[in-house]
Amino acid sequence: MRSQDVSFTVTPTSRAMIHWMLLACLTGEALAANILGIFPFTAKSHFTMYEVLLEELHARNHNLTVMSHFPLKSPKPNYTDVSLVGSVPSLHGNLSMSHLNDAPLNLRDNLRQIHQNFDIFDSMLRSREVQRLLNSTSKFDLLIIELFDTDVFLAFAHRFRAPYISISPCPLLPWAHGRVGNEANPAFVPVFFSEFNNNMDIVSRAMNALYYAASNFYYDQIMDAESEKLMKRLFPGYPPLRSIAEDVSLILVNTHGSLHRPPPSSQRVVQVGGMHVRDPQPLKDAILVEFLETAEEGVILFSMGSMFKFDSLPRDKREAFDKALKRVSQRVIWKWESGKAINGNILYMDWVPQRDVLAHRNVVLFIYHGGLLGVTEAVHSGVPILGIPMFGDMTINMAAVASAGAGISLRFRDITDDLLYNTIKHMLESPKYKRNAVELAKLYNDRPMPPLQTAVYWTEYVLRNKGAPNLKPHSLSWYQLWLLDLIILSTFVVIVLAVITVAVTKRLARSSAWILNFKTKEQ
């Protein structure tokens, strides 16, 4: 019997998966380690990113101890919760929008909002669960610590004498770049709190530089000082937080170069943007399925995330959204905590499977506040975004989307029903937004391996290599970094040589004059 040739094509994704499975087989059981995760921020959207990494590490036989506000609903072996529930008020679904009439918040208000966390961190660290952990004899091979405004929790790395990696749920904060040697030049790297993208005119560059200087000054003079004061009160005798911060082995950051153009980065910074994005699942809600499937003009998804109460919106803004969305010819899925109901072209739902809905072929637009998790889900699925940023990284996320031509950003304070309706109409009638969103999705998803697997690989890389000291550059003082010692030495040498040259020249001139005078007298 003649053998039959069988051919198949190995796509880049398939190749990456094969590589990953081989790696898992070779290292999965040998690397079982004790890992402590510390996630003190109360926003569920942040933890959504972290929990997929924790689940994967747990599946790879690591023993996890996790400090967070979101303990497991059902216990798992080798997974221990250090629950922060009740230690401070949760932001999940509890943030009022009534004070955000002037959104997006300016730099000062954003920094003040971050600064308010110090009191709640004090309360968390004094909680019974956390004190039990601190006073335990537990040993850990690695710590994973949330990087937001959480520097005081870096003390845990010193307490347990273990290497640590940071994980950032958003683009890096201005002061985080320096601790790993990133070149965050404000001439082309937009500051976290700004509304700029990488392509700035002279006015934008000036404002961006001002934001950069002000943010770092605020951190150095106020936030870092407050963190140090809190740490000295709770952890007397510990080294300065800044020295612990600079000893980070790795930072996993929730960005990707196709959306947030990265600055020249240290090898200690690894982009894992979109690692929380799971494969879309079939929709189970019959009403939702029918609403999507029978939408001849397409569907608009409208959500302001998990932290905000839409009922707390100022009345004029609530009416503006209501009037505008009832005017459009498309159907609208509106996430509103008041419950499920259909009114005309609008389906109200208190909870929406956002990732799965955005992946549906009939979704034509996402109206959103610009938080990074929802932005990456829309980008992943090639859905244009109409953003209404409120605070934090929402402005810079929407600036990145708008720069890619995949969306438009509106100021919340400017919202009227006419502005909203006309913007929606413009975006749906202009094919460029969908075209650019699809192109952005291709770039975003074109990677050597999926972002979650990238995060796991580098986490285990740090474990395998005992903190990966090879990733850290040689330590330089500030004057060495700016070559001031070399400049001073070179200047000193030049001055000495100049003085010697002048002295020798004068001596030779006097000698020549004396010889000439002597010869004249002899004649």
N, C-alpha and C positions, 0 to 999 in steps of 0.2 A: 504494500500500500504506500502510495506516495504521500510524504508528509505535506501538510498544509501550512504555509507561512501565515502567521498572525501578527499583524502590526497594530500598534496603538500609539497615541500621542501623549506625551507627558507634559502637561501644562506647568507653568511656573508654580501655580498653587499646589498642584499634585506633588511636584518635586519637593516643595517646602514641607508638605505633610509627611512625605516619606522620610525626609531628613529628620523631622521632629519625632516620628515614631521610633526611628532607630536610636535617636538620642535618648528618648524616654526608656527604651529597653536597656540601654547601656548604663544609665545613671539613675533610673527611677528609685530602685530599692537601696542603692548604696548611699544615697544622700539623705536618708531620713534624719531630719534635724529638728531641734526645738526652736520654734520661732515665736517671738512676741510681737504682736501687732498693736499699735497705739493710734487710735483714731478718735481724738477728742471733740472734733467739730460736730455740732448737733444736726447738720443738714443731711437728710436721707440721700439727696442727690450725690453728695460726696461719697457716702458709703457704698452707693450702687457701683461705683467704679472699683472700690477696694474689694468688695465681697467676691467678685468674679476671680480675682487673683487668689484670694484666700481659699476659695473652693478648689481651684486648680492645684494649689500647693497641698491642700489636704488630700486631694485625690492621689497625689504623688507621695503619699505616706509620711508627710511631715507632721509633726505634733505642733498644734497651734494653740496659743493663748492669746485671746483677742479682747482688748479693752475698747469698748465702743458703747454707743447709745442704742445699738441694734443687735441684741443677743439673738441667738438661734431660737426659733419657735419650738424645735424639737432637738434634744441633745444628740450629739454625735460622739463616737469614740475618738479620742485624740484631739478633741476640740474643746477648749475650756474658755468660757466667757467670763470676762471681768466687766460686769454690767455697770454702766454709768447712768442707767435709767433712773430718773427721779433726782439725780444730783443737781441738775439745772433744768430750766424750762427748755423744751424741745422747739426747734424752729419748724419742724415738719408740719405743714398745714396751719401754722399759727402766726404767720407773718402778715401784719396788716399793711395794706397798700394806701391807707388814708393819708400817711405822711409823705407820700412819694409824688406829690403833685408836680414837683420840679425835677423829676427823674429825666435823664439819668443823673445820679448824684455826682457832685463835683469832687475834685481830688480831696479837699479838706474833709468833706462829709464821709467819703469812703474810708479815709484813714481813721477818722473818729469811730466809725462803725467797727472797724477791726480792733481798735484800742479797747472797746467796751468788753472784749472777751476776757480781759485779765481777771476781772472779778469772778466770772464763772469758772475759769480755770482753777482759781484758788479753791473754790468750792469742790470741784471735781477731785483735785489732788488730796483733799482732806476727807473724802468719802471713805466709808468703811472698806469697800471692796478694793479700792486702790491702795489704801494703807496696808491691807492684808497682803497684797502682792509685793509691795515695797519691803515689807518685813519678812517675807518668805525666804526660804533657802533655794528657791528655783534658780536653775541655770539655763541660759539660752545661748544658742549658737549665732543667732541673728535677730535684730530688731527691725521692724518696718514701721516707720513713724510718719504720720501725716505731715506734709509740709504746707502750711497755710499761714496762720499767725500763732503757731503752736511751739515756738522755740523752747519754752520752759520744759516741755516734755522730753527734750533731748537729754535731760538729766538722767533719764532711765538708761540710756546707753552707758553712762558712766557708772550708774548703780550696778548694772549687771555685767559690766566689763566685757561687752560684746560689740562686734561691729554692727553698724546699722546702715540701712538705706532709707532714703526719703521718697515719698510718693506725693506728687502734686496733682490735684484734681483739675488744675487750670494752668494757663501759661505761667511761667515762673514770675514770682513777685520780684520787684526791682532789686531788693537786697539779697535775693537768693543767688543771683548770678555770680557775685564776687566770691562766695564761699567755695565755688568749684572752678574759679578762674575763667568764667565766660566773658567774652568781650561784648558787653551789652551797650554798644555805642548808640547814644540817643539820636545820632544823625540818621540812623536807618533801622533801629530796633524800637518799635513803639512801646511805651510804658504801659504796664498792666492796666492802669486806671484811665487810660486815654481813649480817644475816639479815632486814633490815627492808624494807618496801615504802614507798610514798609516804604511806600512811595509818597514821601512828604515834600511839600513845597517849603519855602524858607520860613514862612510864618508857623507852619505846623512843626518844623524842626525846632524852632525857637521855643514853642510851647512844650514840645516833648522833652527838650533838654531841661526846661524849668520844672516839669513834672518829675523828671528823673532825679534832679538835685533835691527837690522838696521831699520826695518820697524817701530817699536815702537819709536825708537829714532827720526827718521825722522818726525813721526807724532807729538811727544811731542815737539820737538824743532823748527820745521818749520811749519807744516801744522796747528797745534793747535794754534800756535802763530799768524799765518796769519789770521786764522778764528777769533780769539779774536780781532785782530786789526781792521778787517773789521766790526765786530759786534759793537765795541766801537764807530766806526765812524758813523755807521748807526743807532745803538740802544744804545745811551749813557745811563748809569745807570743800564743796565741789569746785572744780575748775570753772573759769568763765564760760558762759554758754557759747560765746563766739568761737572759742577754741574747739569746743565739741562740734559746733556746726561745721567748721572747716574740715573736720575729720570724717565727714560723711563718705561712705564708700561709693555710693551711687545715688542718682536721683532719677526716678521714673516719672516722666512728665506727660500729662494728658494732652499732647499736641502732635501734629504731623506737619511736615514741611510743605505739603500741598495747600494747607489752609493758613496756618501761622508760620510765616517764613522764619526759619530759625536763625538766631545769631550764630556767629562762629562759636562752636560749643566745645567744651571739655569732653573727653571720652567718658567722663563720669556722668554725663547727662544722656539718657536714653529716651527717645520719643516712643510712647506707646498709646498715642491718641486713638480712641475708639475701642480700647480693649474690652470695654463693657458691652459692646454691641454683639449680641448673640444672633444666631441664625433665626430668621422670622419663623414664628409658629402659626399654625392655622388658628384663625379667630373662632372662638367658641360661642360668643354672644350672637344669637340668631337675629336679633333686631339690628345689631351693628353690621353683621354680614350682609343682610338684605339692603340696608341703607347704603353700603358701599357698592355692592354688586349692581344695583339698579340705578346708579347715579350716572345719567347720560352726559351731563355737563361736567362731571368730575366732583371731587370732594375737597373741601378746605378743612384742615385740622387746626383748631384754635386752642392753645393751652398756655397758661402762665406758670407752669411748673408745679412742683409739689409743696413749695414753701408758702405761697401766697393764698390768702382767702379772697376769692373774687368778689364775695359779698362786701368786702371792706373797701372796694374801689370807690372813689368819689362818684357821686351820682351822675354828674355830667359826663364823665368818662364811660360809665356803665351804659348810659343811654346812647352814647356815640357808637360803641361797639354793637349794641343791640340793633340800632337803626341801620348801620352800614351792612352788617352781616345778613339782615333780612332783605336787603336790596339786591344782593348778588344772585346770579342765576344758578350758581353751584350750590350743592348741598354743603352743610357745615356741621362738623362734629365739634362741639364746644365742651371742653372740660370745665365743669362747674360743680362745686361741692354740694349743691342743693339736691342732687339726685337725678334719676334718669327720666327724660320726657322728650317727646317730639312736638315741636311747634313750627308748623310750616316747613321751611327748608332746613331747620336746625334740629339736630339731635343733641340734647344735653346729657352729659354723663359725669358722674362724680369720680369715676376712675376710667382711664383709657389705656389700653395696651399700646402705648405710644410707638414702640419699635415696630410692632406688627402692623399697625395701621399705616405708618409711614412707608412700609414696604409694599403696600397694596398699590396695584397698577393705576387705580382711579384717583389716587390722592394727587392733587395738582399744586397745592400750596400749603405751607406751614406758617401760621401766625404764632409768634413765640417771643418770649422775653430775651432770648439770646444766651441762656445758660449753656455751658459747653456740652453737657451730655445730650441734650435734645438737638443741638446744632450738629454734633457729629452723627447722630442717628439720621437726620435729614440729609446731610452731606453723603453719608454712606449709601442712601437710597436714591440720590439724585433728585431730591425735592427742593424747589426754590423756597427761600425763607423771607418772610416779611417780619423783620425784627423790631421789637419795642423794648430796648434795654432799660433796665432800672438802676442797677448798681454793679459794683465789682467788675468782673471780667466780661460782663454781658456786652459792654460797649466795644471792647477790643475784639470780641468774637464776631460781632456783627460787622465791624469794620473790615475784618478779614473776609467774611462772606461777600460783602458788597464789593470789595476790591477784586474778588474773583468773578464778579458779574453774576453771582448766583442768588442775589437777594438785594433788598433795600432795607435801610434802617430808618425808623421814624422816632422822633423824640416824644416821649409820653406826654409831656406838657403841651405839645402841639396837636394832640389827637382831637379830631372832630369827625363826625360821621361822613362828611363830604371828603375830607382828606383820606380817611381810611378806605372808603368805597372807591375813590378814584385811583388810589395806589394799587388796590387789589385788581381793579379793572385793567390798569396799565400793565401790571406784571403778567396777567393771564392772557392778554392780547399780544404781548411782545414775546415771540418765540425765543429770544436770546436768553431769557432767564432760565428756562428749562434746558436749553442747549448747554449753557454754561454750567448748570447744576449737574448735568449728566457727565460733562467733561471733568468737572471737579471730582465727581464720584470715582471716575476711572483712575485719576491720579491718587486719590486718597486710598483706594483699595489695592493699588499696585505696589506690593511689598514682597520682600523675599520670604517672610513668614508672617502669619497673623500676629497682631499686636499683643494678644494675651500670651502667646507662646514666646514672643520676644521678652516680655516681662518676666516670665517664668525662667527662661534661659539665663537672663542676667542676674536674677535673684539667686539662682543656684550657682552661677559663676562666682558670685561673692562668697557663697558658702564653701564651694570647693576650694577657693583660693584664700581662705582665712581673712576675709575682709578686702581682698583684692588690692593690696598696697601698690601693686604695679600700675594701677589706674591713676594714682595720685601723683601730681607733679612734685618736684622738689620744692620745699617750702622756701619762699622768698619774703623778706620784709618789704614794706611798702617802698622804701627808698631803693632797694634792689630791683623791684618790679619796674619802677620808672627809670632805672639806670642812673639814679642821682649820684650814687657812689662813683660810677664810672665817669659821669660828667664832671664831678668835682675833682677826681683824680686827674682826668685829662686836662681840665682847666689849670690845675696846679702845675702839671708838667709843662704845659704851654707857657705859663707865666714864668716858671723857673728858666726854661730855655730862652725865653725872650730877654729876661734879665741878664742871663749869662752872655747872650749874643750882644746885647747893648754894651755890657761891661767890657767884653773882649774887643768889640769894635772901637770903643773909646780908648782903650789901652793901646791898641794898634795905631790909632790915629795920633795919640800923643807920642808914641815911639817914632812913628814916621816923621812927625814934625820935628822931634829932637834931632834925629839923624840928618834931616834936611838942613836944619839950622847949624849943626856941627860941621857939615861939609861946606856950607857957605862961609863959615868963619875960617876954615883951613885955606880956602881959596883966596 
